[in-house]
Amino acid sequence: MYILIIKTSSLGDVIHTLPALTDAHKYYPQLQCDWVVEEAFAEIPVMHPNVKRIIPVALRKWRKNPWQTWHSGLWHKFKQELTLKHYDKIIDAQGLIKSAFLTLKARGVRCGLNRDSAREPLAAMAYQQRYAIEKNQHAIIRIRLLFAAILDYPVPDGIPDYGIICNFQPQSNTEGTQPTIIFLHGTTWITKHWPDSYWIKLAQHVTAAGFVVRLPWGNAMEYKRASLIAAIHPNITIMKKSNLHGIATALAQAQAVVGVDTGLAHLAAALAVPSVTLYGATQPARTGTYGLQQKHLQADFPCAPCLSKKCKFRGLGAVSPACYEDLSVEKVWEALCSVIEG
């Protein structure tokens, strides 16, 4: 059996799809798979041993300048790649109009969620086979159920196997080596940011306990925050800017991770790294980190989770966003100690 998976973005969403592919391969050992994914996240499907070919797409960039995309031949080249094979099943694991549109360009039986289950109901019109999957459950569970329904195997249960941990060497307890805690402090939404002052105080607790802190970064703002945190202690280092594979390698070596709601937190979960993930504007029930050794801290605040990129709270607060006042440094430190001990 040869299938095509269409799950283009975002980083967390792509990672959420990996366990379903592992499930499918357990029931169909000869299964072969190609994957359409945004070029920025193409490293993730490559990590899975059952992905044969990556077909990168750049919809985010192409939509900004469609004429240049067409004139340069990029769209034509993408369609050529997409139509090289005839697939037994084309699985849209995203349920959006943009991903459904891509299914129409591939060759094979188009499968996806029905209009009551898809994030964008109109997407269902593109599929030849449609499936009802209950919305009120975690995204990983939904995708695993969708694959099981499309490929006709028993509904999987148990802890998801992301299938990528085999690519990375876990930390070895070398004598004299200080264990590392990684702070995943960067995220796209302003409302997901834990206050800088909190990160600094947490770093003081972590270094006083004998840990090394490492700080990844992806843009100028994140580098500035990392510099503020790193300035307080010599055992805090700013990581070199790296690709996703490099960051995954560092995560796999870490004793534990503290992070906000960001794609890299899902990568840590996929690698079974003990993690504490902080949720203010968002909530973990449907899209939180999922797997072994994952601890969620949800802010208890009148308007949380607001699911908004902009904080609309107009009251007085000691920090901004105000909901994070509930997620104090002491509470996070206690949770971090518990996952380390666990």
C-alpha positions as CSV (number, residue, x, y, z in Angstrom):
1,M,0.0,0.0,0.0
2,Y,1.3,3.5,-0.9
3,I,-0.3,6.5,0.8
4,L,0.2,10.3,0.6
5,I,-0.1,12.4,3.8
6,I,-1.0,16.0,3.4
7,K,-0.2,17.9,6.6
8,T,1.6,21.1,5.8
9,S,1.8,23.1,9.0
10,S,2.3,24.2,11.7
11,L,5.2,22.5,13.5
12,G,3.0,21.1,16.3
13,D,0.4,19.9,13.9
14,V,3.0,18.1,11.8
15,I,4.4,16.4,14.9
16,H,0.8,15.4,15.9
17,T,0.5,13.3,12.8
18,L,3.5,11.1,13.4
19,P,1.9,8.6,15.8
20,A,-0.9,7.8,13.2
21,L,1.8,6.8,10.7
22,T,3.4,4.6,13.3
23,D,0.0,3.0,13.9
24,A,-0.6,2.4,10.2
25,H,2.8,0.8,9.7
26,K,2.3,-1.6,12.6
27,Y,-0.8,-3.0,10.7
28,Y,0.7,-2.7,7.2
29,P,4.5,-3.4,7.5
30,Q,4.9,-2.9,3.7
31,L,3.2,0.5,3.8
32,Q,5.0,3.2,1.9
33,C,4.3,6.9,2.5
34,D,5.0,10.3,0.9
35,W,4.3,13.5,2.8
36,V,3.4,17.0,1.6
37,V,4.7,19.5,4.1
38,E,5.7,23.2,4.3
39,E,9.4,23.5,3.5
40,A,10.1,25.1,6.9
41,F,8.9,21.9,8.7
42,A,10.2,19.3,6.2
43,E,12.8,18.0,8.7
44,I,10.1,16.5,10.9
45,P,8.6,13.9,8.6
46,V,12.1,13.0,7.5
47,M,12.8,11.8,11.0
48,H,10.1,9.1,10.7
49,P,11.5,5.8,9.3
50,N,8.4,5.1,7.3
51,V,8.4,8.3,5.2
52,K,9.8,7.5,1.8
53,R,9.6,10.9,0.1
54,I,9.0,14.5,1.2
55,I,7.2,16.8,-1.2
56,P,7.9,20.3,0.1
57,V,5.4,23.1,-0.5
58,A,5.6,26.8,0.3
59,L,2.0,27.9,0.4
60,R,2.6,30.6,3.0
61,K,5.2,32.2,0.7
62,W,3.5,31.5,-2.6
63,R,0.3,33.2,-1.6
64,K,2.1,36.4,-1.0
65,N,3.2,36.6,-4.6
66,P,1.2,34.2,-6.8
67,W,2.4,35.7,-10.1
68,Q,6.1,35.2,-9.3
69,T,5.3,31.6,-8.1
70,W,3.6,30.8,-11.4
71,H,6.1,32.6,-13.6
72,S,9.1,31.0,-11.8
73,G,7.8,27.5,-12.4
74,L,7.7,26.7,-8.7
75,W,4.0,25.7,-8.8
76,H,4.6,23.6,-12.0
77,K,7.5,21.8,-10.4
78,F,5.5,21.1,-7.2
79,K,2.6,19.6,-9.3
80,Q,5.1,17.4,-11.1
81,E,6.4,16.0,-7.8
82,L,2.9,15.5,-6.5
83,T,1.8,13.5,-9.5
84,L,4.8,11.2,-9.9
85,K,2.9,8.4,-8.0
86,H,-0.6,7.1,-8.0
87,Y,-1.6,6.6,-4.3
88,D,-3.9,4.0,-2.9
89,K,-5.0,6.7,-0.4
90,I,-4.5,10.4,-0.2
91,I,-5.0,11.4,3.4
92,D,-5.7,15.1,4.3
93,A,-4.8,15.1,8.0
94,Q,-5.4,18.9,8.2
95,G,-9.0,19.4,7.2
96,L,-8.4,22.9,5.8
97,I,-9.4,24.4,2.4
98,K,-5.8,24.8,1.5
99,S,-4.9,21.2,2.3
100,A,-8.0,19.9,0.6
101,F,-7.1,21.9,-2.5
102,L,-3.7,20.1,-2.6
103,T,-5.5,16.7,-2.6
104,L,-7.2,17.6,-5.8
105,K,-3.8,17.9,-7.5
106,A,-2.6,14.5,-6.5
107,R,-3.6,11.1,-8.0
108,G,-5.5,8.6,-5.9
109,V,-8.5,8.3,-3.7
110,R,-8.9,11.5,-1.7
111,C,-9.8,10.9,2.0
112,G,-10.5,13.3,4.9
113,L,-12.9,14.4,7.6
114,N,-16.5,15.1,6.8
115,R,-17.9,18.6,7.0
116,D,-19.0,18.2,10.7
117,S,-15.5,17.1,11.7
118,A,-13.2,19.2,9.6
119,R,-11.8,22.5,10.9
120,E,-13.1,24.2,7.7
121,P,-16.2,22.3,6.6
122,L,-15.9,23.3,3.0
123,A,-12.7,21.2,2.8
124,A,-14.8,18.0,2.9
125,M,-16.1,18.7,-0.6
126,A,-12.8,17.8,-2.1
127,Y,-12.7,14.3,-0.7
128,Q,-14.1,11.1,-2.2
129,Q,-14.2,9.4,1.2
130,R,-15.3,11.3,4.2
131,Y,-15.1,10.3,7.9
132,A,-16.8,11.5,11.1
133,I,-14.3,11.9,13.9
134,E,-15.5,13.5,17.2
135,K,-14.0,17.0,17.6
136,N,-14.0,17.1,21.4
137,Q,-10.7,15.2,21.9
138,H,-7.0,15.7,21.4
139,A,-5.7,16.3,17.9
140,I,-3.4,13.3,18.1
141,I,-6.3,11.0,19.0
142,R,-8.4,12.4,16.2
143,I,-5.7,11.8,13.6
144,R,-5.0,8.3,14.9
145,L,-8.7,7.5,14.6
146,L,-8.9,9.0,11.1
147,F,-6.0,6.9,9.8
148,A,-7.6,3.8,11.4
149,A,-10.9,4.5,9.7
150,I,-9.3,5.2,6.3
151,L,-6.9,2.3,6.3
152,D,-9.3,-0.1,8.0
153,Y,-7.4,-1.3,11.0
154,P,-8.5,-1.5,14.7
155,V,-8.7,1.7,16.6
156,P,-5.3,2.3,18.4
157,D,-5.0,3.1,22.0
158,G,-2.2,3.6,24.5
159,I,0.6,6.1,24.6
160,P,1.4,7.4,21.0
161,D,4.6,6.4,19.4
162,Y,5.9,9.3,17.4
163,G,8.5,7.1,15.7
164,I,11.4,9.6,15.8
165,I,13.2,8.9,19.1
166,C,15.3,6.3,17.5
167,N,17.2,9.0,15.6
168,F,18.5,10.6,18.8
169,Q,20.9,9.5,21.5
170,P,19.4,10.1,24.9
171,Q,21.6,11.7,27.6
172,S,24.2,9.5,29.2
173,N,24.9,10.0,32.9
174,T,28.6,10.7,32.5
175,E,30.3,11.4,35.8
176,G,30.9,15.1,36.4
177,T,28.5,16.2,33.7
178,Q,26.0,18.7,34.9
179,P,22.4,17.9,33.8
180,T,20.8,20.4,31.5
181,I,17.4,22.1,31.6
182,I,16.2,23.7,28.3
183,F,13.9,26.7,28.5
184,L,11.6,27.0,25.4
185,H,10.8,30.6,25.9
186,G,9.9,31.7,22.4
187,T,6.5,31.5,20.8
188,T,4.5,33.4,18.1
189,W,1.6,34.7,20.1
190,I,2.2,37.5,22.5
191,T,-0.4,36.1,24.8
192,K,1.6,32.8,25.2
193,H,4.7,34.5,26.5
194,W,5.6,33.8,30.1
195,P,7.0,37.1,31.6
196,D,10.8,37.6,31.2
197,S,11.2,38.4,34.9
198,Y,9.7,34.9,35.6
199,W,12.1,33.2,33.3
200,I,15.0,35.0,35.1
201,K,13.8,34.0,38.6
202,L,13.3,30.4,37.4
203,A,16.8,30.3,36.0
204,Q,18.1,31.4,39.4
205,H,16.3,28.4,41.0
206,V,17.6,26.0,38.3
207,T,21.2,27.1,38.5
208,A,21.2,27.1,42.3
209,A,20.1,23.5,42.2
210,G,23.2,22.6,40.1
211,F,21.7,22.4,36.6
212,V,22.9,24.0,33.4
213,V,20.3,26.0,31.5
214,R,20.3,26.2,27.6
215,L,18.3,28.7,25.6
216,P,17.3,28.2,22.0
217,W,16.2,31.1,19.9
218,G,14.8,31.8,16.4
219,N,14.6,35.6,16.0
220,A,16.0,38.9,17.3
221,M,13.3,39.2,20.1
222,E,14.0,35.7,21.3
223,Y,17.7,36.3,21.3
224,K,17.3,39.4,23.3
225,R,15.2,37.5,25.9
226,A,17.8,34.7,26.0
227,S,20.6,37.3,26.6
228,L,18.7,38.7,29.5
229,I,18.3,35.3,31.1
230,A,21.9,34.2,30.3
231,A,23.4,37.3,31.9
232,I,22.5,36.2,35.4
233,H,24.7,33.1,35.7
234,P,27.7,31.5,33.9
235,N,25.9,28.1,33.8
236,I,23.3,29.6,31.4
237,T,24.2,29.4,27.7
238,I,22.5,30.6,24.5
239,M,22.4,27.8,22.0
240,K,23.7,28.4,18.5
241,K,20.9,29.0,16.0
242,S,20.1,25.6,14.6
243,N,17.8,23.7,12.3
244,L,15.1,21.4,13.8
245,H,17.3,18.4,13.8
246,G,19.9,20.2,15.8
247,I,17.3,21.4,18.3
248,A,15.9,17.9,18.6
249,T,19.4,16.6,19.3
250,A,19.8,19.1,22.1
251,L,16.3,18.3,23.5
252,A,17.1,14.6,23.6
253,Q,20.1,15.3,25.7
254,A,18.2,17.4,28.3
255,Q,17.2,16.3,31.7
256,A,14.0,18.3,31.4
257,V,12.3,21.1,29.5
258,V,10.2,24.1,30.6
259,G,8.3,25.7,27.8
260,V,5.4,27.8,26.7
261,D,2.8,26.6,24.2
262,T,5.1,26.4,21.2
263,G,6.0,23.9,18.4
264,L,9.3,22.9,20.1
265,A,7.4,21.8,23.2
266,H,5.6,19.2,21.0
267,L,9.0,18.1,19.6
268,A,10.2,17.6,23.2
269,A,7.1,15.5,23.9
270,A,7.7,13.4,20.8
271,L,11.2,12.7,22.2
272,A,9.7,11.8,25.6
273,V,11.7,14.5,27.4
274,P,10.2,15.3,30.8
275,S,8.5,18.6,30.3
276,V,6.5,21.3,32.0
277,T,4.5,23.3,29.5
278,L,2.7,26.5,30.5
279,Y,-0.7,27.5,29.2
280,G,-2.4,30.9,29.6
281,A,-4.3,32.0,26.5
282,T,-4.5,28.5,25.2
283,Q,-5.4,25.1,26.8
284,P,-3.8,21.6,26.5
285,A,-7.0,19.6,26.2
286,R,-7.0,19.4,22.4
287,T,-3.6,20.6,21.2
288,G,-1.3,20.4,24.2
289,T,1.9,18.3,24.5
290,Y,1.0,14.7,24.6
291,G,2.9,11.6,25.7
292,L,5.1,10.3,28.4
293,Q,6.4,12.6,31.2
294,Q,4.4,15.6,30.2
295,K,3.1,18.0,32.8
296,H,0.7,20.9,31.9
297,L,0.2,24.0,34.0
298,Q,-3.0,25.9,33.0
299,A,-3.5,29.4,34.3
300,D,-6.6,29.8,36.5
301,F,-7.9,33.3,35.4
302,P,-11.3,34.7,34.6
303,C,-10.7,35.1,30.9
304,A,-8.3,32.2,30.4
305,P,-8.1,30.4,28.1
306,C,-9.1,33.3,25.7
307,L,-7.6,31.6,22.6
308,S,-6.7,35.1,21.4
309,K,-3.4,36.4,20.0
310,K,-4.1,39.7,21.7
311,C,-4.7,40.1,25.4
312,K,-8.1,41.8,26.0
313,F,-7.9,41.9,29.8
314,R,-8.4,45.5,31.0
315,G,-8.0,45.1,34.7
316,L,-4.8,45.6,36.8
317,G,-2.2,42.9,36.7
318,A,1.2,42.4,38.2
319,V,2.5,41.0,34.9
320,S,1.5,40.9,31.3
321,P,-0.4,38.8,30.1
322,A,-2.2,39.0,33.5
323,C,-3.2,35.4,33.4
324,Y,0.4,34.3,34.0
325,E,0.3,35.8,37.5
326,D,-1.3,32.5,38.5
327,L,1.6,30.5,37.0
328,S,4.2,31.8,39.5
329,V,7.9,30.9,39.4
330,E,7.4,28.8,42.6
331,K,4.6,26.8,41.0
332,V,6.6,26.1,37.9
333,W,9.7,25.2,39.9
334,E,7.8,22.8,42.0
335,A,6.3,21.2,38.8
336,L,9.8,21.0,37.2
337,C,11.2,19.3,40.3
338,S,8.4,16.7,40.2
339,V,9.0,15.8,36.5
340,I,12.8,15.5,37.1
341,E,12.3,13.3,40.1
342,G,9.7,11.2,38.2
